[in-house]
Amino acid sequence: MKIAFIGTHGVGKTTLCFDLAARMKRLDLSVDIVKEVARHCPLPINRDTTLDAQRWILHQQISEEIGACARFDAVICDRSVLDNYAYLVHRMGNREELEPLVQDWARSYDALFKVPVVQAPRFDGTRDVSAEFQREIDDVIEHLLVRFGVRCHRLDPAHRASWPATVLRSVGLPESPNQFDLFDEGG
């Protein structure tokens, strides 16, 4: 099972990934998280990104997903190829040579969950803190979802605390492990 959280920067995808992974581990699944690869890109990112940087990010994302899926029952992705591609589109426009790859790979996820913008991004040493840039990327992601015909579940901004449970239900998993009644005297 491969799940990805999509959305612009600073919306809580990373926190959600770790919360969901912990819950899935309690369900006795082997779980890995494909962390946001852009943070390790040796080239400029955010508003200063380049075509080479975005190619590196896209291919690194795909490579890490392939490796994780070969070793674990469940893989949770802190981004997908689609929202990584949104940063390239924002900076340089559509790239016809990359679109078939992005569109095809976007369909490889068992479930995509769109994390909404609920606050402006905070500085963390890497992320761009412009609320305007954050919104622009979110708009590009929305446009790409429609243009590529990619289905995703939209998380409700009013129910942030229930997002992990919503994801588990959406992928057909229980919210908590089955409990054995160790003290059942009737049976």
URLIN-V475176 format. One record per backbone hydrogen bond with DSSP energy under -1.0 kcal/mol. NH is the residue of the N-H (numbers start at 1). CO is the residue of the C=O. E is the energy in kcal/mol with one decimal. If there is no record, write none. Layout:
BEGIN
nh: (NH & NH)
co: (CO & CO)
e: (E & E)
END
This chain:
BEGIN
nh: (3 & 4 & 5 & 6 & 16 & 17 & 18 & 19 & 20 & 21 & 22 & 23 & 24 & 25 & 26 & 28 & 29 & 32 & 34 & 35 & 40 & 41 & 48 & 49 & 54 & 55 & 56 & 57 & 58 & 59 & 60 & 61 & 62 & 63 & 64 & 65 & 66 & 67 & 68 & 69 & 70 & 71 & 72 & 74 & 75 & 76 & 77 & 78 & 79 & 84 & 85 & 86 & 89 & 90 & 91 & 92 & 93 & 98 & 99 & 102 & 103 & 104 & 105 & 106 & 108 & 110 & 111 & 113 & 114 & 115 & 134 & 135 & 136 & 137 & 138 & 139 & 140 & 141 & 142 & 143 & 144 & 145 & 146 & 147 & 148 & 150 & 153 & 155 & 159 & 162 & 163 & 166 & 167 & 168 & 169 & 170 & 171 & 172 & 173 & 182 & 184)
co: (75 & 111 & 77 & 113 & 12 & 13 & 14 & 15 & 16 & 17 & 18 & 19 & 20 & 21 & 22 & 25 & 24 & 74 & 76 & 33 & 37 & 38 & 45 & 46 & 50 & 51 & 52 & 53 & 54 & 55 & 56 & 57 & 58 & 59 & 60 & 61 & 62 & 63 & 64 & 65 & 66 & 68 & 68 & 30 & 1 & 32 & 3 & 34 & 77 & 80 & 81 & 82 & 85 & 86 & 87 & 88 & 89 & 95 & 95 & 98 & 99 & 100 & 101 & 102 & 105 & 2 & 2 & 4 & 153 & 6 & 130 & 131 & 132 & 133 & 134 & 135 & 136 & 137 & 138 & 139 & 140 & 141 & 142 & 143 & 144 & 145 & 112 & 114 & 156 & 159 & 160 & 162 & 163 & 164 & 165 & 166 & 167 & 169 & 168 & 180 & 181)
e: (-3.0 & -2.2 & -2.6 & -2.7 & -2.1 & -2.5 & -2.1 & -2.2 & -2.8 & -2.6 & -2.1 & -1.9 & -2.6 & -2.3 & -1.6 & -1.9 & -1.5 & -1.8 & -2.7 & -1.0 & -2.0 & -1.4 & -1.4 & -1.5 & -2.3 & -2.4 & -2.5 & -2.5 & -2.7 & -2.6 & -2.5 & -2.6 & -2.2 & -2.4 & -2.6 & -2.2 & -2.5 & -2.2 & -2.4 & -2.6 & -1.4 & -1.1 & -1.8 & -2.3 & -2.7 & -2.7 & -3.1 & -2.8 & -1.7 & -1.7 & -2.5 & -1.3 & -2.5 & -2.6 & -1.6 & -3.4 & -2.0 & -1.7 & -1.7 & -2.5 & -3.0 & -2.5 & -2.8 & -2.3 & -2.0 & -2.3 & -1.4 & -2.5 & -3.3 & -3.1 & -2.2 & -2.2 & -2.5 & -2.4 & -2.0 & -2.5 & -2.0 & -2.5 & -2.3 & -2.3 & -2.7 & -2.5 & -1.8 & -2.9 & -2.7 & -2.0 & -3.1 & -2.2 & -1.8 & -1.4 & -1.6 & -2.6 & -2.5 & -2.4 & -2.5 & -2.3 & -1.8 & -1.5 & -3.0 & -1.2 & -1.1)
END
